[in-house]
């Protein structure tokens, strides 16, 4: 669905502690943090699309 052309940036403000914990866990599990965030965003989009399809009116969402 989405190509691998990473040509834009999303900036998110989070508390320093949250960022540190996230990066530490990613490093500990040998996971690329940017790739993980891309996967989470993609998963959330798919979940929302699945939910939207089941509703008859947008006001039901």
C-alpha positions, 0 to 999 in steps of 0.5 A: 500500500505504501512505498518505501520512499521515505521523503517526509518527516513527522515530528512528535513532542514527547517527554524526555523520559518517554523518548529515553525509555523508547530508545533504550527498549528499541536498542535492547531488542535490536529494533530500528525505532523509525521502522517501528514507528512506521509500522505502528502508524501503518497498523493504526491506519489499517485498523481505522480503515477496517473500523470505518468500513463497518459503520454506515454513517460517519457520525457512528465513528 
